[in-house]
Amino acid sequence: MEVWLLKMACVLGATLCLLPCASAQGSGGGVLTLDEALQLAKSNNRDLKQFGFDVGRQREALGEAKTHLYPRFDTSVLAAQLLAPLDFTINKGQFGTFPGTGPIPASNTDLHTPARPIAIASVTVTQPLTQLIRIHLFIADQRLKVDAAQLSFDQREQKLADDVRQSYYQVLQSQIQYESQQSMVKYLEELLQLTDRRFNQQAALRADRLSVKAELAKASDQLTTIEDALADNKEALNHLLGRSVQTEFSVEPVPATFPEQEDLSAARVTALAHRPEVKLAANRVRQAELSTKSEKTHYIPDIAIQAGYFSPANINFLPQNIGSVGALLTWQPWDWGEKRHKVRQAALVEQQAGLSLEETREQILLDVNSKFRHLREARSHLAVAEAIRDAELEKMRNQKEAYSQQAILLSDLLKQQSSLAEAEGEYHQAVLAYWSARADFQKSLGEE
């Protein structure tokens, strides 16, 4: 019996050791890799699609801004019913008196338009000239807004990638714990059967039987808790991937450690080159500069070429076709300092944007430094947890040999088993903390 128990304990220890490297196949559904999860999230995440619509909307706004470069056509047609007749009298000689013809008109002339329907049609074509300077600046500003929307999209995409990694690791952690706890429950069930047989043979105490039974009940309760946590984590990951939360899947184990970047200076350079926050801040600086230039253009008079056509239909005394071409000037020569104050406001916004860019750079460097150190600490804690787990495994092996030689009691073996399980739990938590810290570090570098 002792030999059989020793074999069972060996199987349990081996299972605990191999869990981080085992493929998860007992969770149902297909195996989802981390790369596949990232691709699904980028394609299906609903929140990310919202940011994509913002990019499309800004691009359409850019197309709208470009239309202001071309002539503007304004047409209007007024159809109306006169409520009273239009009567005019042109006095004799009102248009002058000329030799040979005499006064024009030769006598008083009455003009009469009865109360009837009339129509007035107007067409105006206006081509801006000096306004083109402001329009080009507006188009350049709109291009910057398109770039800003795209950078916001990239920023959200990077955050989504970090969220997916964190959620994926949570699922993996719960999955490993679930499989480990399943092995523990199975081991305790078989140990309980063995203890029952030994108790019936009066080779074991009742207290031993009750101890194993209590350990089994505790392990079963923990298994239920872990199973619920695994289901919650899977639903959260499914939501990030933009698919039904009821989709069944299992995740693929990742290495307990990864090759790391040890050069903090290189990490800072990479972050400043790739973080969307820096590019967004620089974009705001350029927008502020363009805004200042645009406000200064208001000192220039607005001059445009305008062609018009006017036709009052069914009104007797007016010509039916009136056309004109000319230059239209609009200018406000005295505005009580309004333009000057607007320019100063824009200049202050430009200075604020410059300071914001510097602050963003410093915040990114602080973030990279912090995440780098956190990752280094997590890697160190993982090494400690792994050493403690290895030590507990060796103690477990020694206790199993002692128990097989009846040198210790069953309670001693169970105590060591509990210590090993605790060390395994701390090791898995250290692995999860390491994975999480590495994901945070990748995010700080601006990696997807």
Secondary structure as UniProt FT lines:
FT   HELIX           2..18
FT   HELIX           19..21
FT   STRAND          30..32
FT   HELIX           34..44
FT   HELIX           46..66
FT   HELIX           67..69
FT   STRAND          72..81
FT   STRAND          86..90
FT   TURN            92..95
FT   STRAND          97..98
FT   TURN            99..101
FT   STRAND          102..103
FT   STRAND          109..113
FT   STRAND          117..128
FT   HELIX           131..200
FT   TURN            201..202
FT   HELIX           206..240
FT   TURN            241..242
FT   TURN            245..246
FT   STRAND          249..251
FT   HELIX           264..274
FT   HELIX           276..296
FT   HELIX           297..299
FT   STRAND          302..313
FT   TURN            316..317
FT   STRAND          322..330
FT   TURN            336..337
FT   HELIX           338..404
FT   TURN            405..406
FT   HELIX           410..444
FT   TURN            445..446
//
